Amino acid sequence: MKYGSFAVAGVVCLESMGLPLPGEAILIAAAIYAGKTGGLNIVEVIAAAAAGAIVGDNIGYWIGREIGFRLLVRYGAYVGLNEGRIKVGQYLFQRHGGKIVFFGRFIALLRVLAALLAGVNRMSWPRFFFFNAAGAILWATVFGLGAYTLGEEIEHLTKPAAIALAVAGVAAIVIWVLFLHSRREELEAEARRALPGPLATRTIKRAKRR
């Protein structure tokens, strides 16, 4: 397991970029191995997972910001995402993006998509970096130390928790979409006031909190 920490960093990095890989599973497996055999240093495992998450998320953010946003502007109208609705996405992400990026690290679907969405919606990079790094470090520490301390018993805790979080995440997304649809006109008006003029082609300023 000479390169075990590098493998953890690589898989977590690729998952954070948007690829459907088992980043959390490899972190837990490496931490259990470190606890049972001492073949890996748990501090190095946790640092590798956190670093991989931060680097991967920042690459995902860049892909969303530089490529995803342009594709959205060019082809969004074909799927019902006109300029007004794109502005709503930007406006909401400027107000709530920090929470999405931070807590998304602990939910499988959002862990893969949060950075891309932050980039597409032109979230301020310094703010993204802060919440992303905080979430990545806490996530790696909690799951790494948990697996190191509890060993294979952690599977009995993480699997039900992961299922519950996934179900809660899907339910929250459905409720959020229904809420946005019910307030569509009001939100579009708020977004136009917060983001006047043509659709932003650069990172926009953070919208004022009410």
trRosetta pair geometry for C-beta under 8 A, 3 or more apart (Angstrom, degrees):
i j d omega theta_ij theta_ji phi_ij phi_ji
1 4 3.8 9 -179 -43 94 127
1 33 6.7 166 -102 145 162 142
1 39 4.7 86 42 142 134 120
1 40 5.6 -78 133 -60 137 96
3 6 4.5 -47 -175 42 85 119
3 7 6.0 95 124 -29 85 93
4 7 5.6 -54 -151 32 34 112
4 8 6.6 36 152 -19 66 101
4 30 5.7 150 166 -132 112 111
4 33 7.2 -126 -155 91 154 144
4 39 7.3 93 -12 123 155 99
4 40 4.9 -85 85 -94 146 125
4 45 7.4 -30 123 -95 107 95
5 8 5.5 -48 -151 33 36 114
5 9 6.4 36 151 -17 66 104
5 30 7.4 122 -90 -172 50 145
5 40 6.6 150 -53 -152 87 112
5 41 7.6 -14 -62 53 133 85
5 44 4.6 -61 -96 143 150 106
5 45 5.7 -122 -106 -88 88 50
5 47 7.7 12 -163 71 127 88
5 48 4.0 -179 -177 -47 87 154
6 9 5.6 -52 -147 38 34 112
6 10 6.2 36 153 -22 66 107
6 48 6.9 -112 -74 -142 26 136
7 10 5.7 -55 -145 36 30 112
7 11 6.3 23 161 -13 66 107
7 26 7.0 -123 130 -180 94 135
7 30 7.7 170 81 -82 102 131
8 11 6.4 -61 -146 39 25 102
8 12 6.1 17 161 -11 64 115
8 26 5.6 -178 -116 130 67 108
8 27 5.9 94 -153 -92 112 61
8 30 5.0 -43 -76 -15 127 165
8 45 5.9 86 1 -149 173 72
8 48 4.6 87 83 112 113 125
8 49 5.4 -60 155 -69 116 78
8 52 6.6 -152 126 -8 67 150
9 12 6.1 -64 -144 44 24 107
9 13 5.9 29 157 -25 63 112
9 48 4.0 -97 -55 -176 97 90
9 49 6.9 -122 -85 -72 56 29
9 51 5.7 -15 -128 81 114 102
9 52 3.7 -179 -157 -62 55 113
9 55 7.9 39 -178 35 98 131
10 13 5.7 -57 -146 34 25 114
10 14 6.5 21 159 -15 63 106
10 52 6.6 -88 -23 -122 15 130
11 14 5.9 -56 -148 37 31 108
11 15 6.3 31 154 -18 65 107
11 21 5.4 -144 -168 143 84 133
11 22 7.1 -20 169 73 130 60
11 23 5.5 174 127 -103 88 65
11 26 4.8 54 79 33 152 161
11 52 7.3 27 62 174 49 156
12 15 5.7 -54 -147 38 31 112
12 16 6.2 30 155 -19 65 109
12 23 4.0 99 -110 -151 60 112
12 26 7.1 -134 -49 70 83 117
12 27 6.5 62 -75 -57 124 108
12 48 7.6 132 28 133 135 77
12 49 5.1 134 -54 -143 167 64
12 52 3.5 96 79 107 107 131
12 53 5.3 -56 157 -58 117 72
12 56 6.5 -154 126 1 64 146
13 16 5.8 -60 -148 38 27 110
13 17 6.6 31 152 -24 63 104
13 52 3.9 -102 -47 -163 81 85
13 53 7.3 -115 -84 -59 50 24
13 55 5.3 -18 -124 83 111 106
13 56 3.7 174 -159 -60 50 110
13 59 7.6 54 -179 21 92 134
14 17 5.6 -51 -152 29 34 115
14 19 4.7 -32 157 47 90 134
14 21 5.3 41 98 15 108 151
14 23 7.7 -176 64 -75 72 106
14 56 6.4 -93 -23 -121 15 131
15 19 5.9 -90 -97 72 36 78
15 20 7.4 38 -127 -147 79 13
15 21 4.3 -117 -74 62 91 93
15 22 7.4 -127 -84 46 139 9
15 23 3.6 -115 32 -36 156 122
15 56 6.7 43 64 158 55 162
15 111 6.9 0 145 131 110 107
15 112 6.2 -83 177 -99 75 81
16 23 6.9 78 -37 -85 78 166
16 52 6.8 155 6 138 132 74
16 53 5.1 149 -73 -142 147 51
16 54 8.0 -8 161 4 168 12
16 55 7.6 110 79 76 140 56
16 56 2.9 107 71 104 112 122
16 57 4.5 -70 173 -52 119 68
16 59 7.7 98 105 48 95 96
16 60 6.0 -130 141 -12 68 133
16 111 7.2 -73 -101 166 65 80
16 112 7.7 -135 -113 -117 24 41
16 115 6.3 60 172 -4 81 146
17 56 4.6 -98 -40 -165 76 89
17 57 7.7 -126 -72 -71 44 26
17 59 5.0 -24 -108 91 101 116
17 60 4.6 -177 -139 -64 40 93
17 63 7.2 75 -167 1 85 143
17 115 7.6 -65 -117 77 27 141
18 60 5.2 142 -34 -122 96 114
18 63 7.2 -95 -3 73 141 148
18 112 5.7 87 -136 175 41 80
18 113 6.8 69 -121 -94 85 48
18 115 7.4 -118 -57 67 87 103
18 116 5.3 63 -87 -48 125 131
19 112 7.4 -130 61 -143 24 106
20 112 6.3 7 -92 -119 60 153
22 25 3.7 -22 164 35 116 124
22 26 5.9 120 106 -23 88 87
23 26 6.2 -61 -150 36 28 103
23 27 6.5 29 154 -19 64 106
23 49 7.6 124 173 -146 95 94
23 52 7.5 -169 -146 116 117 127
23 53 7.4 112 171 -85 145 89
23 111 7.2 -146 55 146 130 134
24 27 5.6 -54 -151 34 34 114
24 28 6.4 32 154 -17 67 106
24 108 7.4 -91 8 -99 139 83
24 111 7.5 4 -39 155 114 175
24 143 6.3 -97 -154 -158 89 167
24 158 8.0 -175 151 -179 121 136
24 162 7.8 157 108 -106 153 130
25 28 5.8 -56 -149 38 31 109
25 29 6.2 30 154 -19 66 108
26 29 5.5 -50 -140 39 35 113
26 30 6.1 35 159 -19 66 106
27 30 6.1 -58 -148 38 26 108
27 31 6.3 23 155 -17 63 110
27 45 7.1 128 -151 165 68 101
27 49 4.6 60 -112 -108 118 143
27 140 6.6 -124 -147 -129 142 71
27 143 5.5 59 116 112 127 125
27 144 6.0 -81 173 -77 104 80
27 147 7.4 154 127 13 73 151
28 31 5.8 -58 -146 38 29 110
28 32 6.3 30 155 -20 65 106
28 143 5.9 -76 -75 170 84 106
28 146 8.0 -38 -119 86 90 98
28 147 4.4 176 -148 -88 67 149
28 154 6.4 -152 -153 101 115 135
28 155 7.7 115 158 -76 143 75
28 158 6.7 -100 -104 18 152 174
29 32 5.8 -54 -147 35 29 111
29 33 6.4 31 153 -19 63 107
29 147 7.8 -60 -29 -177 16 151
30 33 5.6 -53 -148 37 32 114
30 34 6.4 36 152 -22 65 104
30 40 5.9 -60 -178 87 88 172
30 45 4.8 176 127 -138 118 126
30 49 8.0 180 61 -55 137 114
31 34 5.6 -50 -148 33 33 114
31 35 6.5 31 154 -17 64 106
31 42 6.1 63 -136 -130 77 94
31 45 5.5 167 -80 126 70 151
31 46 7.6 63 -94 -63 111 79
31 143 7.1 179 0 133 157 70
31 144 4.6 -176 -91 -151 136 57
31 145 7.5 -96 -157 -43 138 15
31 146 7.6 55 127 67 154 58
31 147 3.5 96 92 86 124 117
31 148 4.5 -89 179 -53 97 78
32 35 5.8 -58 -150 38 31 110
32 36 6.1 18 158 -12 68 112
32 147 4.9 -78 -52 169 76 103
32 148 7.2 -137 -77 -86 31 38
32 151 5.5 89 -139 -149 90 51
32 152 6.1 74 -145 -66 138 61
32 154 7.3 -138 -78 30 108 123
33 36 6.1 -62 -138 42 27 102
33 37 5.8 -26 -179 28 67 113
33 39 6.0 -54 155 57 100 110
33 40 5.7 61 102 14 102 120
34 37 7.3 -75 -121 56 14 75
34 38 6.9 48 -168 -110 52 23
34 39 6.9 -115 -101 60 48 62
34 40 3.9 -78 -86 76 94 94
34 41 6.6 -22 -139 100 124 3
34 42 4.5 147 133 -72 148 76
34 45 5.6 -113 -36 -19 149 146
34 148 5.7 -33 84 -114 110 100
35 42 7.0 53 -61 -77 74 125
35 147 7.1 -161 -5 129 134 66
35 148 4.3 159 -62 -158 114 56
35 149 6.9 -138 -114 -48 144 18
35 151 5.7 -137 102 -84 138 77
36 151 6.3 90 -65 -124 99 109
37 40 7.8 62 75 11 99 73
40 44 6.7 -128 178 71 84 111
40 45 5.5 68 145 -57 126 115
41 44 4.1 71 78 9 104 110
41 45 6.8 -176 89 -13 52 83
42 45 5.3 -49 -146 34 38 115
42 46 6.3 35 157 -17 68 103
42 144 6.4 137 -174 163 90 105
42 145 7.3 89 167 -94 131 58
42 148 4.7 44 -123 -109 140 150
43 46 6.0 -55 -148 38 29 107
43 47 6.2 27 154 -16 64 110
44 47 5.7 -55 -141 42 31 110
44 48 6.0 34 157 -23 65 107
45 48 5.8 -56 -147 35 26 111
45 49 6.5 24 156 -17 63 106
45 144 5.7 161 109 -142 104 120
45 148 7.9 154 65 -69 141 119
46 49 5.9 -55 -148 36 30 109
46 50 6.3 27 156 -15 65 108
46 140 4.9 123 -162 146 70 103
46 141 5.7 60 -159 -91 130 53
46 144 3.9 168 -90 101 92 172
46 145 7.1 25 -85 -42 137 77
47 50 5.8 -57 -145 40 30 109
47 51 6.0 27 157 -17 66 110
47 140 7.7 129 -65 143 14 147
48 51 5.8 -56 -142 40 28 109
48 52 6.1 29 158 -19 64 109
49 52 5.8 -55 -144 38 27 111
49 53 6.3 28 156 -20 63 107
49 136 7.9 -173 129 179 74 87
49 139 7.8 -124 137 106 117 91
49 140 3.9 160 95 -125 113 113
49 143 7.8 -118 146 74 164 112
49 144 6.3 -172 29 -64 146 122
50 53 5.8 -56 -149 36 29 111
50 54 6.3 25 156 -17 65 108
50 136 4.9 115 -149 139 68 97
50 137 4.9 47 -137 -98 133 55
50 139 7.7 149 -98 66 75 83
50 140 4.0 -109 -59 18 82 158
50 141 7.5 30 -66 -36 124 77
51 54 5.8 -56 -146 37 31 108
51 55 6.1 24 160 -13 67 109
52 55 6.1 -58 -141 42 27 105
52 56 5.8 23 162 -15 65 115
53 56 6.0 -60 -139 43 23 108
53 57 6.0 22 163 -18 62 112
53 105 6.9 55 -172 -137 139 114
53 132 7.9 -170 138 171 93 88
53 135 8.0 -124 146 102 136 84
53 136 3.7 173 101 -136 129 115
53 139 6.8 137 -106 70 173 130
53 140 6.6 -147 4 -50 137 114
54 57 6.1 -58 -144 38 23 108
54 58 6.4 20 158 -16 61 109
54 132 6.4 119 -125 132 68 104
54 133 5.4 38 -113 -103 120 74
54 136 4.9 -164 -58 70 78 170
55 58 6.0 -62 -152 37 28 108
55 59 6.5 27 153 -17 65 105
56 59 5.7 -55 -150 36 33 110
56 60 6.2 33 152 -18 66 106
56 115 7.5 177 123 12 70 167
57 60 5.4 -53 -146 39 34 114
57 61 6.2 41 151 -24 66 102
57 101 7.9 99 -173 -157 138 102
57 114 7.4 -18 -136 86 111 97
57 115 4.0 -166 -157 -83 73 141
57 132 4.9 -177 119 -162 149 131
57 136 6.9 -133 0 -66 141 129
58 61 5.3 -43 -144 32 35 117
58 62 6.5 38 153 -19 62 101
58 115 7.2 -96 -51 -153 19 133
58 129 7.0 34 -96 -104 109 87
58 132 7.2 139 -61 120 76 159
59 62 5.7 -53 -151 35 33 111
59 63 6.5 35 150 -20 65 103
59 115 7.9 47 67 142 52 146
60 63 5.6 -51 -147 34 33 112
60 64 6.4 31 155 -15 65 106
60 115 3.4 81 92 102 121 126
60 116 4.9 -76 174 -56 100 71
60 119 6.8 -161 131 -8 60 134
61 64 5.9 -58 -151 39 29 110
61 65 6.0 24 156 -17 66 113
61 115 4.6 -87 -53 -177 74 91
61 116 7.4 -130 -84 -79 34 27
61 118 5.4 -35 -117 87 95 109
61 119 4.1 155 -167 -62 48 108
61 123 7.8 -82 -144 61 112 107
61 125 7.1 120 147 -119 140 85
61 128 5.8 119 -127 152 148 151
61 132 7.7 -73 -47 -69 137 159
62 65 5.7 -58 -140 41 29 109
62 66 5.7 0 172 4 68 116
62 119 6.4 -101 -18 -120 8 143
63 66 6.8 -67 -130 50 18 90
63 67 5.3 -35 -170 37 60 119
63 68 6.2 67 132 -22 70 104
63 116 6.4 -37 84 -114 104 86
63 119 6.4 102 68 91 51 165
64 67 7.3 -54 -92 57 9 76
64 68 4.0 -31 -141 34 50 140
64 69 6.7 74 155 -34 60 83
64 115 6.8 179 -2 130 133 63
64 116 4.1 151 -69 -162 122 51
64 117 6.6 -90 -140 -20 155 11
64 118 6.6 106 80 67 153 55
64 119 2.5 124 77 75 104 113
64 120 4.1 -82 -176 -36 103 72
64 121 7.9 -18 153 9 126 59
65 68 7.2 32 -9 46 18 95
65 69 5.8 3 -159 -10 30 127
65 119 3.6 -97 -36 -166 75 92
65 120 7.1 -119 -73 -59 39 28
65 122 6.6 105 -127 -99 88 54
65 125 8.0 -4 -76 -75 162 102
65 203 7.3 -13 -146 -74 126 94
66 69 7.1 47 -29 32 5 105
66 70 7.2 -10 160 -8 39 114
66 119 7.5 -47 3 177 61 123
67 70 6.2 -65 -155 37 26 107
67 71 6.4 21 155 -14 65 110
68 71 5.8 -60 -149 39 31 110
68 72 6.2 34 154 -23 67 107
68 116 6.1 117 -51 -173 164 90
68 119 6.1 95 45 102 126 106
68 120 4.2 -70 117 -88 124 98
69 72 5.5 -54 -148 34 31 114
69 73 6.4 30 155 -18 66 104
69 119 7.0 -117 -35 140 104 76
69 120 5.2 169 -71 -142 72 52
69 121 8.0 -169 -96 -45 102 19
69 122 6.5 75 -107 -57 144 89
70 73 5.8 -52 -146 36 32 109
70 74 6.2 23 157 -13 65 112
71 74 5.8 -62 -143 43 29 107
71 75 5.8 -24 177 27 69 112
72 75 7.1 -77 -124 56 16 73
72 76 4.6 40 -180 -61 62 117
72 81 6.5 -63 -169 114 90 144
72 86 6.3 134 144 -118 117 122
72 120 5.9 96 -25 -163 148 108
73 76 6.3 -5 -91 3 12 118
73 86 7.0 71 -91 -132 66 169
73 199 6.4 161 -120 113 113 149
75 78 5.3 -35 -179 19 74 119
75 79 7.5 43 137 1 83 99
76 79 6.3 -77 -162 49 44 90
76 80 7.9 -75 163 73 72 33
76 81 3.4 -80 -180 86 105 108
76 82 7.0 175 116 -75 107 19
76 85 7.7 -166 159 78 127 109
76 86 6.0 46 147 -67 171 118
77 80 7.6 63 -162 -67 33 9
77 81 6.7 -99 -67 69 30 58
77 82 5.6 54 -107 -94 82 66
80 85 7.2 23 137 24 72 168
81 85 5.0 -124 -145 90 58 125
81 86 5.7 83 166 -61 98 85
82 85 5.5 91 51 15 64 100
82 86 7.1 -120 106 -6 32 93
83 86 5.7 -57 -147 36 32 112
83 87 6.3 33 155 -20 66 105
83 199 5.1 -121 -145 -60 102 121
84 87 5.8 -57 -153 34 30 112
84 88 6.7 35 148 -24 63 100
84 188 4.6 19 176 -144 114 119
84 191 7.1 123 -168 80 64 131
84 192 7.2 -25 -128 -61 87 103
85 88 5.3 -42 -151 27 40 117
85 89 6.8 44 150 -19 63 98
85 188 7.2 -40 -75 -96 50 106
86 89 5.6 -50 -158 32 37 114
86 90 6.6 36 147 -17 66 104
86 199 6.2 22 92 -134 131 129
87 90 5.5 -52 -148 38 37 113
87 91 6.0 40 153 -23 68 106
87 188 7.2 84 77 -141 110 66
87 191 4.1 130 129 152 100 127
87 192 6.6 67 126 -71 155 55
87 195 5.2 -162 -154 73 108 136
87 199 6.6 -123 -66 -114 94 83
88 91 5.6 -54 -145 37 30 113
88 92 6.2 26 158 -15 65 107
88 180 7.3 114 153 -161 136 114
88 184 7.8 -42 -97 -148 164 62
88 187 4.9 60 -133 135 116 112
88 188 5.7 -52 -66 -86 114 61
88 191 4.7 -104 -84 -47 52 155
89 92 6.1 -57 -144 39 27 106
89 93 6.2 21 159 -15 63 111
89 120 7.6 -37 140 117 137 100
89 121 4.9 -122 141 -111 95 110
90 93 5.9 -63 -146 40 27 107
90 94 6.3 28 156 -21 65 106
90 121 5.0 179 -97 -169 52 79
90 122 5.4 4 -128 46 109 109
90 191 7.1 106 64 -151 88 114
90 195 6.2 54 97 -62 129 163
90 200 6.6 140 -147 32 164 126
90 204 6.0 59 174 31 128 143
91 94 5.9 -55 -150 33 27 109
91 95 6.6 14 155 -9 62 109
91 187 7.3 167 81 -180 138 87
91 190 6.4 135 169 112 155 93
91 191 3.9 -125 -24 -111 149 88
91 194 5.3 109 -123 69 110 140
91 195 6.1 -123 -73 -10 95 120
91 207 5.5 61 -149 -54 69 157
92 95 5.8 -64 -150 43 33 105
92 96 5.7 -26 172 30 72 110
92 97 7.9 119 122 -50 58 77
92 121 7.7 -66 68 -162 78 147
92 180 7.9 -32 -71 -107 156 120
92 187 7.5 2 -58 -162 108 126
93 96 6.7 -74 -118 62 26 71
93 97 4.0 53 -179 -70 70 110
93 100 7.2 -60 -129 30 76 146
93 117 7.1 -163 -107 145 133 91
93 118 6.5 165 -169 -121 128 54
93 121 3.7 95 13 127 162 144
93 122 7.5 125 84 58 133 58
93 123 5.1 -100 147 -72 114 99
94 97 6.3 10 -80 -5 16 120
94 121 7.8 -140 -36 145 69 107
94 122 8.0 -16 -64 92 99 83
94 123 6.6 -179 -86 -115 55 66
94 124 7.4 74 -126 -13 84 94
94 194 7.6 -178 68 152 144 138
94 204 6.7 -67 -77 91 137 107
94 205 7.8 59 -145 112 141 41
94 206 4.9 169 -172 -142 102 54
94 207 4.1 107 103 4 130 93
95 206 8.0 129 -74 -173 43 83
95 207 5.3 -43 -58 70 87 118
95 209 6.5 130 -137 -101 89 71
96 99 5.3 -49 -173 39 75 113
96 100 6.0 77 131 -25 86 102
97 100 5.4 -59 -147 38 38 113
97 101 6.0 33 160 -18 73 107
97 118 5.7 105 -163 -119 119 92
97 121 7.0 -168 -92 93 125 129
97 123 4.4 171 -178 -113 166 133
97 127 7.1 82 89 120 119 120
97 128 7.0 -49 143 -88 126 81
97 131 7.6 158 123 47 77 157
98 101 6.0 -58 -146 38 26 106
98 102 6.1 18 160 -13 65 113
98 127 6.2 -81 -78 169 100 104
98 130 7.8 -19 -127 85 105 102
98 131 4.4 -174 -149 -75 73 152
99 102 6.0 -59 -139 41 27 106
99 103 5.8 0 174 7 67 115
99 131 7.9 -80 -44 -154 20 145
100 103 6.9 -65 -131 51 17 90
100 104 5.3 29 165 -35 59 122
100 110 6.9 -136 -175 -160 78 130
100 114 5.8 176 143 -138 89 105
100 117 7.2 -81 142 94 141 132
100 118 7.4 175 93 -72 117 95
101 104 5.8 -51 -132 31 17 118
101 105 7.5 33 158 -34 51 93
101 114 5.3 142 -112 162 52 124
101 115 7.3 79 -127 -81 96 57
101 118 5.7 40 -80 -71 115 141
101 123 7.6 168 -46 140 132 169
101 128 6.1 180 -98 -143 165 67
101 131 4.4 94 86 110 121 120
101 132 5.2 -65 169 -71 123 73
101 135 6.3 -161 133 0 71 148
102 105 6.6 -54 179 7 30 110
102 131 4.5 -89 -56 -174 93 98
102 132 7.7 -116 -79 -73 55 29
102 134 6.1 -18 -119 86 105 107
102 135 4.1 -174 -144 -67 51 116
103 106 6.0 -57 -171 34 55 107
103 107 6.9 31 142 -6 78 110
103 110 7.5 11 106 105 71 154
103 135 7.1 -114 -40 -118 21 127
104 107 5.8 -71 -145 46 44 100
104 110 3.2 -117 -145 142 93 119
104 111 6.0 172 150 -70 76 43
104 113 7.6 -107 -170 70 134 73
104 114 3.6 123 118 -71 158 144
104 135 7.3 25 56 -177 68 162
105 110 7.8 -63 -26 108 23 100
105 111 5.7 74 -141 -109 31 89
105 114 7.3 -75 -54 34 56 157
105 132 7.8 136 -64 -145 121 54
105 135 3.7 156 -4 155 144 116
105 136 6.0 -142 -128 -74 146 49
105 138 7.6 110 92 68 144 94
105 139 4.5 -118 143 -49 120 145
106 111 7.4 167 21 -69 11 109
106 135 7.5 -119 -25 -165 84 103
106 139 6.0 -155 -75 -105 75 106
106 165 6.6 -109 134 -155 89 152
107 110 4.4 44 80 31 108 110
107 111 6.2 -176 78 -28 47 87
107 165 5.1 -147 -109 156 80 111
107 166 6.9 147 -160 -88 85 49
107 168 7.9 -111 -115 79 125 93
107 169 4.4 132 -167 -82 139 142
108 111 5.7 -55 -146 24 22 116
108 112 7.2 13 160 -12 58 103
108 162 6.6 61 -39 -167 118 100
108 165 7.4 122 -4 101 83 111
108 166 5.7 -6 30 -91 117 103
108 169 7.7 -161 43 31 72 161
109 112 6.3 -65 -164 34 32 105
109 113 6.4 -9 157 10 68 118
109 166 6.9 106 -13 -134 104 82
109 169 5.8 165 41 129 116 144
109 170 7.5 92 6 -68 155 77
110 113 5.8 -76 -134 55 36 92
110 114 4.8 51 172 -53 81 104
110 169 6.3 -137 -17 -150 110 135
111 114 6.7 -15 -108 4 16 113
113 116 5.5 -69 -159 46 54 111
113 117 5.6 50 150 -23 87 109
114 117 5.8 -61 -147 39 29 110
114 118 6.2 31 156 -23 66 106
115 118 5.6 -51 -147 33 32 114
115 119 6.5 29 155 -16 64 105
115 128 7.8 97 -132 -176 71 121
115 132 6.9 64 -96 -116 98 132
116 119 5.9 -59 -153 38 31 109
116 120 6.2 29 153 -18 67 108
117 120 5.7 -53 -141 38 32 111
117 121 6.0 12 164 -2 66 113
118 121 6.3 -69 -144 50 23 97
118 123 4.2 -53 -168 26 83 137
118 128 5.1 122 164 -120 141 125
118 132 8.0 -113 24 -64 172 118
119 122 7.6 34 180 -72 33 32
119 123 7.2 -63 -67 33 26 91
119 128 8.0 69 -65 -129 64 165
122 200 5.8 129 171 98 177 131
122 202 7.5 104 -145 127 125 28
122 203 5.0 175 -173 -123 89 52
122 204 5.2 67 125 9 131 89
123 127 6.4 -113 165 81 96 110
123 128 4.9 109 112 -65 118 111
123 203 7.5 -31 91 -144 22 103
124 127 4.2 65 79 17 106 111
124 128 6.5 -177 88 -13 51 87
124 203 5.8 107 -105 169 50 125
124 204 7.9 -93 -63 76 79 48
124 205 7.5 32 -74 -139 119 31
124 206 5.6 -47 -18 -56 135 95
125 128 5.3 -55 -141 39 34 115
125 129 6.0 37 160 -25 69 104
125 203 6.5 -74 -17 -104 87 162
126 129 5.7 -52 -145 33 29 112
126 130 6.5 31 156 -21 63 104
127 130 5.9 -51 -150 32 32 112
127 131 6.6 16 160 -5 65 107
127 206 6.6 98 -36 -78 159 129
128 131 6.5 -68 -149 45 27 98
128 132 5.6 25 159 -19 67 119
129 132 5.7 -60 -138 42 24 112
129 133 6.0 22 164 -18 64 110
130 133 6.3 -60 -147 36 21 105
130 134 6.4 18 158 -15 61 111
131 134 5.7 -54 -143 39 31 112
131 135 6.1 29 159 -16 65 109
132 135 6.0 -60 -147 40 26 107
132 136 6.1 24 157 -19 64 111
133 136 5.7 -56 -142 38 29 111
133 137 6.2 26 161 -17 65 108
134 137 6.2 -58 -146 37 25 107
134 138 6.4 19 159 -12 62 111
135 138 6.0 -61 -145 41 28 107
135 139 5.9 29 158 -21 66 112
136 139 5.8 -56 -143 38 26 112
136 140 6.2 22 161 -15 63 109
137 140 6.1 -57 -144 39 26 107
137 141 6.2 23 158 -17 62 113
138 141 5.8 -61 -146 40 28 110
138 142 6.0 24 161 -18 67 110
139 142 6.1 -57 -142 37 24 106
139 143 6.2 2 169 2 63 113
140 143 6.6 -66 -139 49 22 95
140 144 5.3 20 166 -18 63 123
141 144 5.9 -56 -128 43 19 108
141 145 5.8 8 174 -6 61 115
142 145 6.6 -62 -140 43 16 99
142 146 5.9 17 159 -21 57 117
143 146 5.5 -54 -138 39 28 116
143 147 6.1 24 164 -15 64 108
143 158 7.5 69 -129 -108 98 135
144 147 6.3 -61 -148 38 23 103
144 148 6.2 21 155 -18 62 113
145 148 5.5 -55 -140 40 32 114
145 149 5.9 24 162 -15 67 111
146 149 6.2 -64 -145 41 23 103
146 150 5.8 -14 172 13 64 117
146 154 5.3 114 139 -122 96 131
146 157 7.6 -115 175 82 128 139
146 158 7.7 125 122 -63 139 112
147 150 6.6 -66 -122 54 23 88
147 151 7.2 70 -179 -103 55 12
147 154 4.8 -95 -100 25 62 165
148 151 8.0 3 175 -66 15 51
150 153 4.5 -106 167 71 98 103
150 154 4.3 120 86 -58 125 87
150 157 7.3 -8 138 13 167 135
151 154 6.8 173 79 -7 27 93
152 155 5.8 -21 -179 4 63 114
153 156 5.7 -44 -172 25 57 112
153 157 7.2 43 139 -9 73 104
154 157 5.5 -63 -158 43 47 108
154 158 5.5 32 152 -15 83 113
155 158 6.0 -56 -124 44 30 100
155 159 5.7 31 176 -23 66 111
156 159 6.9 -38 -125 29 17 107
156 160 7.6 7 169 0 47 108
157 160 7.1 -74 -163 42 25 97
157 161 6.1 15 154 -13 64 122
158 161 5.5 -65 -142 47 32 112
158 162 5.7 37 159 -28 71 107
159 162 5.8 -50 -141 32 26 110
159 163 6.6 25 158 -16 61 104
160 163 5.7 -55 -148 37 33 110
160 164 6.2 33 154 -19 67 108
161 164 5.7 -55 -146 39 31 112
161 165 6.1 30 155 -18 66 108
162 165 5.8 -54 -144 39 29 110
162 166 6.2 32 154 -22 64 106
163 166 5.7 -54 -147 35 30 112
163 167 6.3 28 155 -16 65 106
164 167 5.9 -55 -147 38 29 109
164 168 6.1 27 155 -16 65 110
165 168 5.6 -56 -143 42 30 111
165 169 6.0 36 154 -25 65 106
166 169 5.6 -52 -146 33 28 114
166 170 6.5 26 156 -16 63 103
167 170 6.0 -54 -149 36 30 107
167 171 6.2 28 153 -17 64 109
168 171 5.6 -56 -145 40 31 112
168 172 6.1 34 155 -23 66 107
169 172 5.7 -54 -146 35 28 112
169 173 6.4 30 154 -20 63 104
170 173 5.7 -54 -151 34 31 112
170 174 6.4 31 153 -18 65 105
171 174 5.8 -54 -149 36 32 110
171 175 6.3 28 155 -15 66 107
172 175 5.8 -55 -145 40 30 109
172 176 6.0 34 154 -23 65 109
173 176 5.6 -55 -145 37 28 114
173 177 6.3 30 156 -21 64 104
174 177 5.9 -54 -148 34 29 110
174 178 6.5 25 154 -15 63 107
175 178 5.8 -58 -149 40 31 110
175 179 6.1 34 152 -22 66 108
176 179 5.5 -55 -147 36 30 113
176 180 6.3 31 155 -19 65 105
177 180 5.8 -53 -147 36 30 111
177 181 6.4 31 153 -20 63 105
178 181 5.7 -53 -147 35 31 112
178 182 6.4 30 155 -19 64 106
179 182 5.9 -57 -149 35 30 109
179 183 6.5 -4 161 10 65 111
180 183 6.4 -76 -145 54 27 88
180 184 6.6 65 151 -81 65 70
180 187 6.5 -27 -150 1 74 166
181 184 5.7 -6 -153 -48 34 109
183 186 4.7 -59 -174 52 84 115
183 187 5.1 86 122 -28 95 102
184 187 6.0 -64 -146 39 23 106
184 188 6.2 22 159 -19 63 108
185 188 5.8 -54 -146 35 30 111
185 189 6.5 31 154 -19 63 105
186 189 5.8 -57 -153 35 30 112
186 190 6.5 29 151 -17 65 106
187 190 5.5 -52 -146 38 36 112
187 191 6.1 37 154 -21 67 106
188 191 5.6 -52 -144 37 31 113
188 192 6.4 34 154 -21 64 103
189 192 5.8 -51 -148 33 31 111
189 193 6.6 28 153 -16 63 104
190 193 5.8 -57 -152 37 32 109
190 194 6.2 21 155 -11 67 111
191 194 5.8 -60 -141 44 31 105
191 195 5.7 -22 173 31 70 109
192 195 6.8 -76 -125 64 20 71
192 196 6.6 57 170 -98 62 59
193 196 6.9 -1 -147 -61 22 91
194 207 4.4 11 -169 -128 140 112
194 208 7.0 -148 -122 25 104 81
195 200 6.4 -79 -163 -32 121 112
195 204 6.0 -10 -117 -158 112 155
195 207 7.4 -60 -46 -86 89 107
198 201 7.8 -3 116 -20 112 98
200 203 7.5 6 155 174 133 5
200 204 4.4 -80 -101 -64 169 109
